[in-house]
Amino acid sequence: QVSKWFADRSDLILLLFDAHKLDISDEFKHVIDTIRLHNGDKIRCVLNKADGVTREQLVRVYGSLMWSMGKIFDSPEVVRVYTGSYWNGALINDDFRRMFEKDEKLLVR
């Protein structure tokens, strides 16, 4: 109930996922189910700490998150996943810098 109250009053809802452990707990799934009904257009899925994985791992984690979100949102449309590394430190793997910068601009527009 509390999460729905906040979601209904928010302009943007960020669902953060860790690229190293993609577990979606039952509690988190319940929160998503609660807030998505009237707020689906405000929800953004963010794959954080994506600079800490290899390209192959990123493809697997990204696909797995999209698949999981498709089941939760019960939608034939693919959920957009924004990738990045949201902390003040330098990127661990600089190969993804341009992709992260593009996703960040799309995320906050």
Buried (B, 14 or more C-beta within 10 A) or exposed (E): EEEBEEBEEEEEBBBEBEBEEBEBEEEEEEBBEBBBEEBEEBBBBBBBBBBBBEEEEBEEBBEEBBEBBBEBBEEEEEBEBBBBBEEEEEBEBEEBEEBBEEBBEEBEE
